[in-house]
């Protein structure tokens, strides 16, 4: 007897993405998914305990990086000068290095308001980080 496989819920897809990023990104210490339309951290997985305040701020910081007022102005100028009417955003990936960590933020291809976040040790090979994270994001279209 054949069985129908139900499509995974959005929540299940997000959890799968977070787990895959955490397991497959090199030297990964944390991963998460941010919904910029709601300003919420949808899911995360980390090897350390972090205060809830820091995790809450991650979503806001991600929103500022990708869609802050100045970033929006830059995108509007480029769109105007290039005659682009699309709602797609120009900034798709952002790499941030802190004292001890490397943070990679990547917009999802289909849902531009959803961003995957990967935090790795600073010693990470950045090329491998981009390659692995892009592959995982591509495989987990939300």
N, C-alpha and C positions, 0 to 999 in steps of 0.2 A: 504494500500500500504506500503510495506516494504521500509525502507530507509537504505542506507549504511552509516555507521558512518566512517568518515575518521580518520585515525590514527592521533593522535596529533603530531604537528611538534616538532622538538627538542626544539625550543624556548618555546613552550607551556609547554613541559614537564619540562624544567628547571624552568620556572616561577611557575609551580604547586609544584615542589619540594621545592623551596624557601619559598613559602607561607605555605606549610604544616610544614616545619621545624620551621618557625617563630611562628606558632600557636600551635604546639604540643610539642616542646621541652620545658622542665620546665624552668621557669624564663628566657626565651629567650629574649634578647634585640636586636639581629640581626642574620640574616642568609644570606648565599650566596652560590654561586656555582662558582668554579674556574676551568678554562680549562688550564691545565698546558702545553698542547701542543702549545698553542698560547700565554700563559702568561696573559690571560685576565680574569677579573672578569665578568662572563656572566650575572649574575643578583644578586641583593641583596634586602633585606628588613630590615629596622632598625627603632627603635623607636626614635633615636636621629639623629641630623644632624651631618655628619662627613665631614671634608674637602675632596675634590676629591683626593688630594695627598695621604691621608691615605688609601682610598679605592683602589687606584691604587697600593699602596705598599702591600696591602693584598695578591694580586695575586702573586707578586714576593716572598713574605715571604713564602707563601704556597709552591711554587715551590722549594725554598731552603730547607724547612723542609722535603719534600718528595723525592726530586731528586737532592739535592745539590751535589757538587763534592764528599764530604766525605761520604755522605749517599750512593751514587752510588758505591763508593769503598767498603764500608761495604757489600753491597748487592752482589757485584761481588765476594768478598772473600767467602761469605757464599755459593753462587751458585757453585763456583769452588770446594770447600771442600765437598759439598754434591752431586756433580755431576748433578746439575740441569741445564737444558738448556732452561727453560721457560723464557719468557719475563716479567712475572708477577713480581711485586715488593713485597718485604718483609714487608715494612712499610705500614700498611693499615689504622691505626688510630693513631692520635697523640693528646694528651691532654696538653694544655698549660695554666698555671695559671699566671695571672698578679696580680697587687695589688688589683684590684677591680672586675676582670672578670675572667671567665673560658671560654677557647676557645677549641672547639672540631673540629678536622679535620678528615673526613672519606672519603676514596676513594670509588668511585662507584664500584660495583661488576663487571659489564660488561665493563665499560670504565675506565680503570685504570688511565687515564690522567685527569679524572674529579673528583674533590674533593668537597664534601659538607662541609660547614663551619657553625658552630653554636656558637654564643657568648651569654653567660648567666651571670647572677649575680654570684658573688663568693660564695654566700650562697647556690647555687644549690646542690641538692643531686646528686653526680656524677654517682652513679649507675643508677638512674632514667634517667639522661641525656644520658648515653650510651644506655640504653634500648630503650628509645623513639626515639632517633636519628637513631639507627640501624634499628628499625622497619620502620620508615618513608623512609629511604634510600632503604630498601629492597622492599618496596611497589612502589617506583618510579624508576624502572630501566631505565636508559637513554641509 
